[in-house]
Amino acid sequence: MIKTDAMFRHSPDMMSVPEAAKELRIGKNRAYELIKEGRLEAIKVGRKLVVPKSALYEFCRDERNYLLVLPNWRK
């Protein structure tokens, strides 16, 4: 199990999608795909999507997401 309480300690409570992608160490486009697929929670504020820190915790706690962030190494 990933210890998430210390993982995002210095992150803001709400962040842009590119900031959330940086925290997860994935690309910005992949973060938008995860949001579209419903695997990463985001809130629409006006025309902007923001990702709550709690969504990063939940994403990391869900074991089904572990293989989603790995590169496609079986080509």
PQR file with spaces between the fields and no chain letter, atoms N, CA, C, O and H, PARSE charges and radii, in Angstrom:
ATOM       1  N    MET     1       0.841   -1.181    0.000 -0.4000 1.5000
ATOM       2  CA   MET     1       0.000    0.000    0.000 -0.0000 2.0000
ATOM       3  C    MET     1       0.883    1.241    0.000  0.5500 1.7000
ATOM       4  O    MET     1       1.862    1.308    0.743 -0.5500 1.4000
ATOM       5  N    ILE     2       0.547    2.204   -0.815 -0.4000 1.5000
ATOM       6  CA   ILE     2       1.303    3.442   -0.899 -0.0000 2.0000
ATOM       7  C    ILE     2       0.942    4.337    0.280  0.5500 1.7000
ATOM       8  O    ILE     2      -0.232    4.490    0.616 -0.5500 1.4000
ATOM       9  H    ILE     2      -0.248    2.150   -1.418  0.4000 1.0000
ATOM      10  N    LYS     3       1.950    4.921    0.901 -0.4000 1.5000
ATOM      11  CA   LYS     3       1.708    5.821    2.034 -0.0000 2.0000
ATOM      12  C    LYS     3       1.460    7.216    1.465  0.5500 1.7000
ATOM      13  O    LYS     3       2.408    7.943    1.167 -0.5500 1.4000
ATOM      14  H    LYS     3       2.904    4.797    0.628  0.4000 1.0000
ATOM      15  N    THR     4       0.201    7.588    1.315 -0.4000 1.5000
ATOM      16  CA   THR     4      -0.154    8.838    0.644 -0.0000 2.0000
ATOM      17  C    THR     4      -0.187   10.040    1.567  0.5500 1.7000
ATOM      18  O    THR     4      -0.164   11.172    1.085 -0.5500 1.4000
ATOM      19  H    THR     4      -0.569    6.998    1.557  0.4000 1.0000
ATOM      20  N    ASP     5      -0.241    9.837    2.881 -0.4000 1.5000
ATOM      21  CA   ASP     5      -0.348   10.991    3.770 -0.0000 2.0000
ATOM      22  C    ASP     5       0.872   11.904    3.680  0.5500 1.7000
ATOM      23  O    ASP     5       0.734   13.115    3.854 -0.5500 1.4000
ATOM      24  H    ASP     5      -0.260    8.917    3.272  0.4000 1.0000
ATOM      25  N    ALA     6       2.038   11.372    3.418 -0.4000 1.5000
ATOM      26  CA   ALA     6       3.241   12.189    3.279 -0.0000 2.0000
ATOM      27  C    ALA     6       3.537   12.518    1.821  0.5500 1.7000
ATOM      28  O    ALA     6       4.298   13.440    1.528 -0.5500 1.4000
ATOM      29  H    ALA     6       2.150   10.388    3.277  0.4000 1.0000
ATOM      30  N    MET     7       2.936   11.767    0.918 -0.4000 1.5000
ATOM      31  CA   MET     7       3.264   11.907   -0.495 -0.0000 2.0000
ATOM      32  C    MET     7       2.938   13.297   -1.047  0.5500 1.7000
ATOM      33  O    MET     7       3.759   13.873   -1.761 -0.5500 1.4000
ATOM      34  H    MET     7       2.318   11.018    1.156  0.4000 1.0000
ATOM      35  N    PHE     8       1.791   13.835   -0.744 -0.4000 1.5000
ATOM      36  CA   PHE     8       1.356   15.113   -1.305 -0.0000 2.0000
ATOM      37  C    PHE     8       1.296   16.211   -0.242  0.5500 1.7000
ATOM      38  O    PHE     8       0.511   17.153   -0.353 -0.5500 1.4000
ATOM      39  H    PHE     8       1.124   13.367   -0.164  0.4000 1.0000
ATOM      40  N    ARG     9       2.112   16.082    0.761 -0.4000 1.5000
ATOM      41  CA   ARG     9       2.099   17.001    1.901 -0.0000 2.0000
ATOM      42  C    ARG     9       2.300   18.459    1.495  0.5500 1.7000
ATOM      43  O    ARG     9       1.664   19.344    2.068 -0.5500 1.4000
ATOM      44  H    ARG     9       2.750   15.317    0.851  0.4000 1.0000
ATOM      45  N    HIS    10       3.160   18.726    0.530 -0.4000 1.5000
ATOM      46  CA   HIS    10       3.478   20.102    0.145 -0.0000 2.0000
ATOM      47  C    HIS    10       2.657   20.593   -1.053  0.5500 1.7000
ATOM      48  O    HIS    10       2.896   21.690   -1.559 -0.5500 1.4000
ATOM      49  H    HIS    10       3.677   18.007    0.065  0.4000 1.0000
ATOM      50  N    SER    11       1.714   19.803   -1.497 -0.4000 1.5000
ATOM      51  CA   SER    11       0.870   20.188   -2.631 -0.0000 2.0000
ATOM      52  C    SER    11      -0.267   21.087   -2.164  0.5500 1.7000
ATOM      53  O    SER    11      -0.724   20.975   -1.026 -0.5500 1.4000
ATOM      54  H    SER    11       1.520   18.912   -1.087  0.4000 1.0000
ATOM      55  N    PRO    12      -0.728   21.985   -3.044 -0.5600 1.5000
ATOM      56  CA   PRO    12      -1.896   22.799   -2.676  0.2800 2.0000
ATOM      57  C    PRO    12      -3.149   21.929   -2.607  0.5500 1.7000
ATOM      58  O    PRO    12      -3.186   20.837   -3.174 -0.5500 1.4000
ATOM      59  N    ASP    13      -4.167   22.415   -1.914 -0.4000 1.5000
ATOM      60  CA   ASP    13      -5.413   21.650   -1.777 -0.0000 2.0000
ATOM      61  C    ASP    13      -6.145   21.503   -3.104  0.5500 1.7000
ATOM      62  O    ASP    13      -6.812   20.493   -3.330 -0.5500 1.4000
ATOM      63  H    ASP    13      -4.137   23.302   -1.453  0.4000 1.0000
ATOM      64  N    MET    14      -6.033   22.480   -3.974 -0.4000 1.5000
ATOM      65  CA   MET    14      -6.620   22.440   -5.320 -0.0000 2.0000
ATOM      66  C    MET    14      -5.524   22.800   -6.301  0.5500 1.7000
ATOM      67  O    MET    14      -4.740   23.718   -6.056 -0.5500 1.4000
ATOM      68  H    MET    14      -5.491   23.300   -3.790  0.4000 1.0000
ATOM      69  N    MET    15      -5.465   22.077   -7.419 -0.4000 1.5000
ATOM      70  CA   MET    15      -4.419   22.353   -8.401 -0.0000 2.0000
ATOM      71  C    MET    15      -4.942   22.190   -9.812  0.5500 1.7000
ATOM      72  O    MET    15      -5.948   21.518  -10.042 -0.5500 1.4000
ATOM      73  H    MET    15      -6.101   21.332   -7.618  0.4000 1.0000
ATOM      74  N    SER    16      -4.256   22.806  -10.745 -0.4000 1.5000
ATOM      75  CA   SER    16      -4.623   22.673  -12.154 -0.0000 2.0000
ATOM      76  C    SER    16      -4.283   21.256  -12.611  0.5500 1.7000
ATOM      77  O    SER    16      -3.572   20.528  -11.919 -0.5500 1.4000
ATOM      78  H    SER    16      -3.439   23.352  -10.558  0.4000 1.0000
ATOM      79  N    VAL    17      -4.789   20.877  -13.764 -0.4000 1.5000
ATOM      80  CA   VAL    17      -4.504   19.546  -14.296 -0.0000 2.0000
ATOM      81  C    VAL    17      -3.007   19.374  -14.562  0.5500 1.7000
ATOM      82  O    VAL    17      -2.460   18.327  -14.217 -0.5500 1.4000
ATOM      83  H    VAL    17      -5.367   21.469  -14.326  0.4000 1.0000
ATOM      84  N    PRO    18      -2.315   20.358  -15.163 -0.5600 1.5000
ATOM      85  CA   PRO    18      -0.867   20.188  -15.342  0.2800 2.0000
ATOM      86  C    PRO    18      -0.111   20.046  -14.009  0.5500 1.7000
ATOM      87  O    PRO    18       0.859   19.292  -13.927 -0.5500 1.4000
ATOM      88  N    GLU    19      -0.547   20.759  -12.978 -0.4000 1.5000
ATOM      89  CA   GLU    19       0.087   20.618  -11.665 -0.0000 2.0000
ATOM      90  C    GLU    19      -0.158   19.227  -11.080  0.5500 1.7000
ATOM      91  O    GLU    19       0.746   18.623  -10.503 -0.5500 1.4000
ATOM      92  H    GLU    19      -1.335   21.372  -13.045  0.4000 1.0000
ATOM      93  N    ALA    20      -1.386   18.721  -11.232 -0.4000 1.5000
ATOM      94  CA   ALA    20      -1.707   17.379  -10.743 -0.0000 2.0000
ATOM      95  C    ALA    20      -0.905   16.330  -11.510  0.5500 1.7000
ATOM      96  O    ALA    20      -0.424   15.360  -10.924 -0.5500 1.4000
ATOM      97  H    ALA    20      -2.121   19.212  -11.701  0.4000 1.0000
ATOM      98  N    ALA    21      -0.764   16.524  -12.810 -0.4000 1.5000
ATOM      99  CA   ALA    21       0.033   15.600  -13.623 -0.0000 2.0000
ATOM     100  C    ALA    21       1.477   15.572  -13.139  0.5500 1.7000
ATOM     101  O    ALA    21       2.096   14.510  -13.068 -0.5500 1.4000
ATOM     102  H    ALA    21      -1.154   17.312  -13.287  0.4000 1.0000
ATOM     103  N    LYS    22       2.000   16.729  -12.812 -0.4000 1.5000
ATOM     104  CA   LYS    22       3.374   16.804  -12.311 -0.0000 2.0000
ATOM     105  C    LYS    22       3.509   16.056  -10.988  0.5500 1.7000
ATOM     106  O    LYS    22       4.500   15.361  -10.764 -0.5500 1.4000
ATOM     107  H    LYS    22       1.497   17.592  -12.870  0.4000 1.0000
ATOM     108  N    GLU    23       2.518   16.197  -10.114 -0.4000 1.5000
ATOM     109  CA   GLU    23       2.538   15.482   -8.832 -0.0000 2.0000
ATOM     110  C    GLU    23       2.500   13.967   -9.040  0.5500 1.7000
ATOM     111  O    GLU    23       3.166   13.220   -8.323 -0.5500 1.4000
ATOM     112  H    GLU    23       1.713   16.762  -10.296  0.4000 1.0000
ATOM     113  N    LEU    24       1.720   13.520  -10.020 -0.4000 1.5000
ATOM     114  CA   LEU    24       1.618   12.085  -10.316 -0.0000 2.0000
ATOM     115  C    LEU    24       2.742   11.594  -11.207  0.5500 1.7000
ATOM     116  O    LEU    24       2.879   10.394  -11.442 -0.5500 1.4000
ATOM     117  H    LEU    24       1.179   14.127  -10.603  0.4000 1.0000
ATOM     118  N    ARG    25       3.545   12.521  -11.701 -0.4000 1.5000
ATOM     119  CA   ARG    25       4.666   12.222  -12.601 -0.0000 2.0000
ATOM     120  C    ARG    25       4.195   11.536  -13.881  0.5500 1.7000
ATOM     121  O    ARG    25       4.763   10.545  -14.338 -0.5500 1.4000
ATOM     122  H    ARG    25       3.434   13.496  -11.511  0.4000 1.0000
ATOM     123  N    ILE    26       3.132   12.111  -14.434 -0.4000 1.5000
ATOM     124  CA   ILE    26       2.612   11.667  -15.728 -0.0000 2.0000
ATOM     125  C    ILE    26       2.485   12.900  -16.611  0.5500 1.7000
ATOM     126  O    ILE    26       2.622   14.030  -16.142 -0.5500 1.4000
ATOM     127  H    ILE    26       2.671   12.917  -14.063  0.4000 1.0000
ATOM     128  N    GLY    27       2.224   12.675  -17.875 -0.4000 1.5000
ATOM     129  CA   GLY    27       2.052   13.792  -18.788 -0.0000 2.0000
ATOM     130  C    GLY    27       0.709   14.479  -18.614  0.5500 1.7000
ATOM     131  O    GLY    27      -0.250   13.895  -18.110 -0.5500 1.4000
ATOM     132  H    GLY    27       2.112   11.758  -18.256  0.4000 1.0000
ATOM     133  N    LYS    28       0.664   15.728  -19.041 -0.4000 1.5000
ATOM     134  CA   LYS    28      -0.561   16.520  -18.951 -0.0000 2.0000
ATOM     135  C    LYS    28      -1.691   15.870  -19.755  0.5500 1.7000
ATOM     136  O    LYS    28      -2.827   15.801  -19.286 -0.5500 1.4000
ATOM     137  H    LYS    28       1.443   16.203  -19.450  0.4000 1.0000
ATOM     138  N    ASN    29      -1.383   15.398  -20.955 -0.4000 1.5000
ATOM     139  CA   ASN    29      -2.419   14.771  -21.785 -0.0000 2.0000
ATOM     140  C    ASN    29      -2.961   13.500  -21.137  0.5500 1.7000
ATOM     141  O    ASN    29      -4.160   13.231  -21.211 -0.5500 1.4000
ATOM     142  H    ASN    29      -0.460   15.454  -21.336  0.4000 1.0000
ATOM     143  N    ARG    30      -2.092   12.721  -20.506 -0.4000 1.5000
ATOM     144  CA   ARG    30      -2.540   11.502  -19.826 -0.0000 2.0000
ATOM     145  C    ARG    30      -3.446   11.860  -18.645  0.5500 1.7000
ATOM     146  O    ARG    30      -4.413   11.151  -18.369 -0.5500 1.4000
ATOM     147  H    ARG    30      -1.118   12.940  -20.446  0.4000 1.0000
ATOM     148  N    ALA    31      -3.138   12.948  -17.954 -0.4000 1.5000
ATOM     149  CA   ALA    31      -3.985   13.378  -16.839 -0.0000 2.0000
ATOM     150  C    ALA    31      -5.380   13.744  -17.349  0.5500 1.7000
ATOM     151  O    ALA    31      -6.381   13.372  -16.738 -0.5500 1.4000
ATOM     152  H    ALA    31      -2.352   13.524  -18.178  0.4000 1.0000
ATOM     153  N    TYR    32      -5.447   14.468  -18.461 -0.4000 1.5000
ATOM     154  CA   TYR    32      -6.752   14.797  -19.038 -0.0000 2.0000
ATOM     155  C    TYR    32      -7.501   13.531  -19.460  0.5500 1.7000
ATOM     156  O    TYR    32      -8.721   13.461  -19.309 -0.5500 1.4000
ATOM     157  H    TYR    32      -4.633   14.770  -18.957  0.4000 1.0000
ATOM     158  N    GLU    33      -6.791   12.532  -19.984 -0.4000 1.5000
ATOM     159  CA   GLU    33      -7.431   11.258  -20.360 -0.0000 2.0000
ATOM     160  C    GLU    33      -8.008   10.568  -19.124  0.5500 1.7000
ATOM     161  O    GLU    33      -9.126   10.054  -19.165 -0.5500 1.4000
ATOM     162  H    GLU    33      -5.800   12.589  -20.106  0.4000 1.0000
ATOM     163  N    LEU    34      -7.250   10.553  -18.028 -0.4000 1.5000
ATOM     164  CA   LEU    34      -7.724    9.920  -16.798 -0.0000 2.0000
ATOM     165  C    LEU    34      -8.975   10.614  -16.257  0.5500 1.7000
ATOM     166  O    LEU    34      -9.875    9.963  -15.726 -0.5500 1.4000
ATOM     167  H    LEU    34      -6.342   10.970  -17.995  0.4000 1.0000
ATOM     168  N    ILE    35      -9.020   11.923  -16.396 -0.4000 1.5000
ATOM     169  CA   ILE    35     -10.200   12.671  -15.966 -0.0000 2.0000
ATOM     170  C    ILE    35     -11.388   12.306  -16.852  0.5500 1.7000
ATOM     171  O    ILE    35     -12.492   12.065  -16.363 -0.5500 1.4000
ATOM     172  H    ILE    35      -8.289   12.451  -16.827  0.4000 1.0000
ATOM     173  N    LYS    36     -11.148   12.270  -18.153 -0.4000 1.5000
ATOM     174  CA   LYS    36     -12.222   11.929  -19.097 -0.0000 2.0000
ATOM     175  C    LYS    36     -12.756   10.515  -18.848  0.5500 1.7000
ATOM     176  O    LYS    36     -13.956   10.272  -18.978 -0.5500 1.4000
ATOM     177  H    LYS    36     -10.252   12.466  -18.550  0.4000 1.0000
ATOM     178  N    GLU    37     -11.866    9.586  -18.492 -0.4000 1.5000
ATOM     179  CA   GLU    37     -12.257    8.201  -18.212 -0.0000 2.0000
ATOM     180  C    GLU    37     -12.924    8.052  -16.839  0.5500 1.7000
ATOM     181  O    GLU    37     -13.489    7.001  -16.535 -0.5500 1.4000
ATOM     182  H    GLU    37     -10.891    9.784  -18.387  0.4000 1.0000
ATOM     183  N    GLY    38     -12.860    9.095  -16.015 -0.4000 1.5000
ATOM     184  CA   GLY    38     -13.457    9.040  -14.690 -0.0000 2.0000
ATOM     185  C    GLY    38     -12.567    8.406  -13.637  0.5500 1.7000
ATOM     186  O    GLY    38     -13.040    8.101  -12.541 -0.5500 1.4000
ATOM     187  H    GLY    38     -12.401    9.948  -16.262  0.4000 1.0000
ATOM     188  N    ARG    39     -11.316    8.203  -13.932 -0.4000 1.5000
ATOM     189  CA   ARG    39     -10.392    7.582  -12.983 -0.0000 2.0000
ATOM     190  C    ARG    39      -9.723    8.599  -12.068  0.5500 1.7000
ATOM     191  O    ARG    39      -9.239    8.248  -10.993 -0.5500 1.4000
ATOM     192  H    ARG    39     -10.932    8.451  -14.822  0.4000 1.0000
ATOM     193  N    LEU    40      -9.697    9.860  -12.497 -0.4000 1.5000
ATOM     194  CA   LEU    40      -9.142   10.941  -11.682 -0.0000 2.0000
ATOM     195  C    LEU    40     -10.211   12.023  -11.581  0.5500 1.7000
ATOM     196  O    LEU    40     -10.702   12.523  -12.592 -0.5500 1.4000
ATOM     197  H    LEU    40     -10.090   10.145  -13.371  0.4000 1.0000
ATOM     198  N    GLU    41     -10.562   12.372  -10.360 -0.4000 1.5000
ATOM     199  CA   GLU    41     -11.622   13.356  -10.137 -0.0000 2.0000
ATOM     200  C    GLU    41     -11.126   14.762  -10.441  0.5500 1.7000
ATOM     201  O    GLU    41      -9.998   15.122  -10.107 -0.5500 1.4000
ATOM     202  H    GLU    41     -10.163   11.966   -9.538  0.4000 1.0000
ATOM     203  N    ALA    42     -11.973   15.541  -11.073 -0.4000 1.5000
ATOM     204  CA   ALA    42     -11.689   16.951  -11.323 -0.0000 2.0000
ATOM     205  C    ALA    42     -12.995   17.721  -11.191  0.5500 1.7000
ATOM     206  O    ALA    42     -14.078   17.176  -11.399 -0.5500 1.4000
ATOM     207  H    ALA    42     -12.890   15.249  -11.345  0.4000 1.0000
ATOM     208  N    ILE    43     -12.873   18.989  -10.844 -0.4000 1.5000
ATOM     209  CA   ILE    43     -14.030   19.861  -10.674 -0.0000 2.0000
ATOM     210  C    ILE    43     -13.908   20.990  -11.677  0.5500 1.7000
ATOM     211  O    ILE    43     -12.843   21.590  -11.824 -0.5500 1.4000
ATOM     212  H    ILE    43     -11.993   19.432  -10.674  0.4000 1.0000
ATOM     213  N    LYS    44     -14.994   21.277  -12.361 -0.4000 1.5000
ATOM     214  CA   LYS    44     -14.977   22.367  -13.318 -0.0000 2.0000
ATOM     215  C    LYS    44     -15.345   23.668  -12.603  0.5500 1.7000
ATOM     216  O    LYS    44     -16.412   23.785  -12.000 -0.5500 1.4000
ATOM     217  H    LYS    44     -15.859   20.790  -12.242  0.4000 1.0000
ATOM     218  N    VAL    45     -14.445   24.628  -12.685 -0.4000 1.5000
ATOM     219  CA   VAL    45     -14.664   25.947  -12.099 -0.0000 2.0000
ATOM     220  C    VAL    45     -14.598   26.934  -13.256  0.5500 1.7000
ATOM     221  O    VAL    45     -13.521   27.272  -13.747 -0.5500 1.4000
ATOM     222  H    VAL    45     -13.579   24.533  -13.175  0.4000 1.0000
ATOM     223  N    GLY    46     -15.761   27.382  -13.675 -0.4000 1.5000
ATOM     224  CA   GLY    46     -15.807   28.214  -14.874 -0.0000 2.0000
ATOM     225  C    GLY    46     -15.410   27.378  -16.075  0.5500 1.7000
ATOM     226  O    GLY    46     -16.048   26.369  -16.376 -0.5500 1.4000
ATOM     227  H    GLY    46     -16.636   27.107  -13.277  0.4000 1.0000
ATOM     228  N    ARG    47     -14.364   27.792  -16.756 -0.4000 1.5000
ATOM     229  CA   ARG    47     -13.864   27.035  -17.906 -0.0000 2.0000
ATOM     230  C    ARG    47     -12.644   26.184  -17.565  0.5500 1.7000
ATOM     231  O    ARG    47     -12.079   25.522  -18.436 -0.5500 1.4000
ATOM     232  H    ARG    47     -13.845   28.612  -16.512  0.4000 1.0000
ATOM     233  N    LYS    48     -12.247   26.204  -16.311 -0.4000 1.5000
ATOM     234  CA   LYS    48     -11.019   25.532  -15.889 -0.0000 2.0000
ATOM     235  C    LYS    48     -11.335   24.287  -15.068  0.5500 1.7000
ATOM     236  O    LYS    48     -12.277   24.280  -14.275 -0.5500 1.4000
ATOM     237  H    LYS    48     -12.706   26.742  -15.604  0.4000 1.0000
ATOM     238  N    LEU    49     -10.545   23.237  -15.262 -0.4000 1.5000
ATOM     239  CA   LEU    49     -10.644   22.042  -14.444 -0.0000 2.0000
ATOM     240  C    LEU    49      -9.624   22.145  -13.320  0.5500 1.7000
ATOM     241  O    LEU    49      -8.469   22.503  -13.552 -0.5500 1.4000
ATOM     242  H    LEU    49      -9.781   23.243  -15.906  0.4000 1.0000
ATOM     243  N    VAL    50     -10.052   21.833  -12.108 -0.4000 1.5000
ATOM     244  CA   VAL    50      -9.130   21.779  -10.976 -0.0000 2.0000
ATOM     245  C    VAL    50      -9.236   20.399  -10.336  0.5500 1.7000
ATOM     246  O    VAL    50     -10.300   19.779  -10.322 -0.5500 1.4000
ATOM     247  H    VAL    50     -10.990   21.543  -11.920  0.4000 1.0000
ATOM     248  N    VAL    51      -8.121   19.941   -9.814 -0.4000 1.5000
ATOM     249  CA   VAL    51      -8.046   18.615   -9.201 -0.0000 2.0000
ATOM     250  C    VAL    51      -7.797   18.808   -7.711  0.5500 1.7000
ATOM     251  O    VAL    51      -6.790   19.402   -7.325 -0.5500 1.4000
ATOM     252  H    VAL    51      -7.257   20.444   -9.825  0.4000 1.0000
ATOM     253  N    PRO    52      -8.700   18.314   -6.872 -0.5600 1.5000
ATOM     254  CA   PRO    52      -8.467   18.409   -5.429  0.2800 2.0000
ATOM     255  C    PRO    52      -7.364   17.439   -4.998  0.5500 1.7000
ATOM     256  O    PRO    52      -7.187   16.378   -5.597 -0.5500 1.4000
ATOM     257  N    LYS    53      -6.640   17.812   -3.972 -0.4000 1.5000
ATOM     258  CA   LYS    53      -5.586   16.938   -3.454 -0.0000 2.0000
ATOM     259  C    LYS    53      -6.149   15.577   -3.070  0.5500 1.7000
ATOM     260  O    LYS    53      -5.482   14.556   -3.239 -0.5500 1.4000
ATOM     261  H    LYS    53      -6.784   18.674   -3.486  0.4000 1.0000
ATOM     262  N    SER    54      -7.365   15.559   -2.557 -0.4000 1.5000
ATOM     263  CA   SER    54      -7.987   14.291   -2.167 -0.0000 2.0000
ATOM     264  C    SER    54      -8.148   13.348   -3.354  0.5500 1.7000
ATOM     265  O    SER    54      -8.128   12.130   -3.181 -0.5500 1.4000
ATOM     266  H    SER    54      -7.907   16.389   -2.420  0.4000 1.0000
ATOM     267  N    ALA    55      -8.308   13.902   -4.567 -0.4000 1.5000
ATOM     268  CA   ALA    55      -8.417   13.060   -5.760 -0.0000 2.0000
ATOM     269  C    ALA    55      -7.095   12.353   -6.057  0.5500 1.7000
ATOM     270  O    ALA    55      -7.090   11.224   -6.546 -0.5500 1.4000
ATOM     271  H    ALA    55      -8.323   14.892   -4.708  0.4000 1.0000
ATOM     272  N    LEU    56      -5.983   13.012   -5.763 -0.4000 1.5000
ATOM     273  CA   LEU    56      -4.679   12.369   -5.945 -0.0000 2.0000
ATOM     274  C    LEU    56      -4.512   11.217   -4.964  0.5500 1.7000
ATOM     275  O    LEU    56      -3.998   10.158   -5.323 -0.5500 1.4000
ATOM     276  H    LEU    56      -5.988   13.930   -5.366  0.4000 1.0000
ATOM     277  N    TYR    57      -4.952   11.429   -3.708 -0.4000 1.5000
ATOM     278  CA   TYR    57      -4.904   10.353   -2.718 -0.0000 2.0000
ATOM     279  C    TYR    57      -5.712    9.150   -3.192  0.5500 1.7000
ATOM     280  O    TYR    57      -5.235    8.015   -3.174 -0.5500 1.4000
ATOM     281  H    TYR    57      -5.370   12.290   -3.416  0.4000 1.0000
ATOM     282  N    GLU    58      -6.943    9.422   -3.616 -0.4000 1.5000
ATOM     283  CA   GLU    58      -7.820    8.331   -4.057 -0.0000 2.0000
ATOM     284  C    GLU    58      -7.255    7.616   -5.275  0.5500 1.7000
ATOM     285  O    GLU    58      -7.339    6.391   -5.369 -0.5500 1.4000
ATOM     286  H    GLU    58      -7.330   10.343   -3.631  0.4000 1.0000
ATOM     287  N    PHE    59      -6.690    8.356   -6.195 -0.4000 1.5000
ATOM     288  CA   PHE    59      -6.096    7.749   -7.386 -0.0000 2.0000
ATOM     289  C    PHE    59      -4.963    6.802   -6.994  0.5500 1.7000
ATOM     290  O    PHE    59      -4.856    5.704   -7.540 -0.5500 1.4000
ATOM     291  H    PHE    59      -6.622    9.351   -6.119  0.4000 1.0000
ATOM     292  N    CYS    60      -4.133    7.212   -6.069 -0.4000 1.5000
ATOM     293  CA   CYS    60      -3.004    6.386   -5.647 -0.0000 2.0000
ATOM     294  C    CYS    60      -3.429    5.205   -4.788  0.5500 1.7000
ATOM     295  O    CYS    60      -2.753    4.176   -4.780 -0.5500 1.4000
ATOM     296  H    CYS    60      -4.220    8.104   -5.625  0.4000 1.0000
ATOM     297  N    ARG    61      -4.519    5.331   -4.079 -0.4000 1.5000
ATOM     298  CA   ARG    61      -5.010    4.223   -3.244 -0.0000 2.0000
ATOM     299  C    ARG    61      -5.648    3.111   -4.070  0.5500 1.7000
ATOM     300  O    ARG    61      -5.679    1.960   -3.637 -0.5500 1.4000
ATOM     301  H    ARG    61      -5.069    6.166   -4.086  0.4000 1.0000
ATOM     302  N    ASP    62      -6.148    3.437   -5.236 -0.4000 1.5000
ATOM     303  CA   ASP    62      -6.845    2.457   -6.071 -0.0000 2.0000
ATOM     304  C    ASP    62      -5.823    1.641   -6.859  0.5500 1.7000
ATOM     305  O    ASP    62      -5.175    2.153   -7.772 -0.5500 1.4000
ATOM     306  H    ASP    62      -6.123    4.373   -5.588  0.4000 1.0000
ATOM     307  N    GLU    63      -5.687    0.384   -6.499 -0.4000 1.5000
ATOM     308  CA   GLU    63      -4.697   -0.483   -7.132 -0.0000 2.0000
ATOM     309  C    GLU    63      -4.941   -0.693   -8.614  0.5500 1.7000
ATOM     310  O    GLU    63      -4.010   -1.040   -9.341 -0.5500 1.4000
ATOM     311  H    GLU    63      -6.213   -0.032   -5.757  0.4000 1.0000
ATOM     312  N    ARG    64      -6.164   -0.492   -9.083 -0.4000 1.5000
ATOM     313  CA   ARG    64      -6.449   -0.648  -10.514 -0.0000 2.0000
ATOM     314  C    ARG    64      -5.739    0.414  -11.346  0.5500 1.7000
ATOM     315  O    ARG    64      -5.575    0.236  -12.553 -0.5500 1.4000
ATOM     316  H    ARG    64      -6.920   -0.210   -8.493  0.4000 1.0000
ATOM     317  N    ASN    65      -5.316    1.512  -10.728 -0.4000 1.5000
ATOM     318  CA   ASN    65      -4.669    2.598  -11.457 -0.0000 2.0000
ATOM     319  C    ASN    65      -3.165    2.423  -11.591  0.5500 1.7000
ATOM     320  O    ASN    65      -2.528    3.178  -12.325 -0.5500 1.4000
ATOM     321  H    ASN    65      -5.450    1.657   -9.748  0.4000 1.0000
ATOM     322  N    TYR    66      -2.590    1.467  -10.916 -0.4000 1.5000
ATOM     323  CA   TYR    66      -1.136    1.342  -10.931 -0.0000 2.0000
ATOM     324  C    TYR    66      -0.582    1.132  -12.333  0.5500 1.7000
ATOM     325  O    TYR    66       0.421    1.749  -12.691 -0.5500 1.4000
ATOM     326  H    TYR    66      -3.107    0.853  -10.319  0.4000 1.0000
ATOM     327  N    LEU    67      -1.197    0.296  -13.119 -0.4000 1.5000
ATOM     328  CA   LEU    67      -0.684    0.028  -14.460 -0.0000 2.0000
ATOM     329  C    LEU    67      -1.032    1.125  -15.450  0.5500 1.7000
ATOM     330  O    LEU    67      -0.439    1.181  -16.528 -0.5500 1.4000
ATOM     331  H    LEU    67      -2.012   -0.205  -12.829  0.4000 1.0000
ATOM     332  N    LEU    68      -1.961    1.987  -15.126 -0.4000 1.5000
ATOM     333  CA   LEU    68      -2.355    3.055  -16.039 -0.0000 2.0000
ATOM     334  C    LEU    68      -1.268    4.095  -16.228  0.5500 1.7000
ATOM     335  O    LEU    68      -1.174    4.693  -17.301 -0.5500 1.4000
ATOM     336  H    LEU    68      -2.443    1.942  -14.251  0.4000 1.0000
ATOM     337  N    VAL    69      -0.449    4.327  -15.225 -0.4000 1.5000
ATOM     338  CA   VAL    69       0.552    5.373  -15.311 -0.0000 2.0000
ATOM     339  C    VAL    69       1.890    4.861  -15.829  0.5500 1.7000
ATOM     340  O    VAL    69       2.807    5.648  -16.064 -0.5500 1.4000
ATOM     341  H    VAL    69      -0.525    3.842  -14.353  0.4000 1.0000
ATOM     342  N    LEU    70       2.006    3.558  -16.007 -0.4000 1.5000
ATOM     343  CA   LEU    70       3.243    3.010  -16.546 -0.0000 2.0000
ATOM     344  C    LEU    70       3.262    3.171  -18.066  0.5500 1.7000
ATOM     345  O    LEU    70       2.211    3.109  -18.703 -0.5500 1.4000
ATOM     346  H    LEU    70       1.261    2.919  -15.816  0.4000 1.0000
ATOM     347  N    PRO    71       4.444    3.376  -18.656 -0.5600 1.5000
ATOM     348  CA   PRO    71       4.522    3.474  -20.112  0.2800 2.0000
ATOM     349  C    PRO    71       4.157    2.136  -20.756  0.5500 1.7000
ATOM     350  O    PRO    71       4.275    1.079  -20.137 -0.5500 1.4000
ATOM     351  N    ASN    72       3.729    2.203  -21.962 -0.4000 1.5000
ATOM     352  CA   ASN    72       3.371    0.988  -22.697 -0.0000 2.0000
ATOM     353  C    ASN    72       4.657    0.302  -23.145  0.5500 1.7000
ATOM     354  O    ASN    72       5.170    0.578  -24.229 -0.5500 1.4000
ATOM     355  H    ASN    72       3.632    3.062  -22.465  0.4000 1.0000
ATOM     356  N    TRP    73       5.166   -0.581  -22.316 -0.4000 1.5000
ATOM     357  CA   TRP    73       6.462   -1.205  -22.572 -0.0000 2.0000
ATOM     358  C    TRP    73       6.355   -2.531  -23.301  0.5500 1.7000
ATOM     359  O    TRP    73       7.383   -3.148  -23.579 -0.5500 1.4000
ATOM     360  H    TRP    73       4.749   -0.805  -21.435  0.4000 1.0000
ATOM     361  N    ARG    74       5.163   -2.992  -23.621 -0.4000 1.5000
ATOM     362  CA   ARG    74       4.971   -4.272  -24.306 -0.0000 2.0000
ATOM     363  C    ARG    74       4.643   -4.093  -25.772  0.5500 1.7000
ATOM     364  O    ARG    74       3.693   -4.707  -26.259 -0.5500 1.4000
ATOM     365  H    ARG    74       4.328   -2.491  -23.396  0.4000 1.0000
ATOM     366  N    LYS    75       5.365   -3.305  -26.469 -0.4000 1.5000
ATOM     367  CA   LYS    75       5.091   -3.111  -27.909 -0.0000 2.0000
ATOM     368  C    LYS    75       5.881   -4.100  -28.734  0.5500 1.7000
ATOM     369  O    LYS    75       5.786   -4.095  -29.961 -0.5500 1.4000
ATOM     370  H    LYS    75       6.137   -2.807  -26.074  0.4000 1.0000
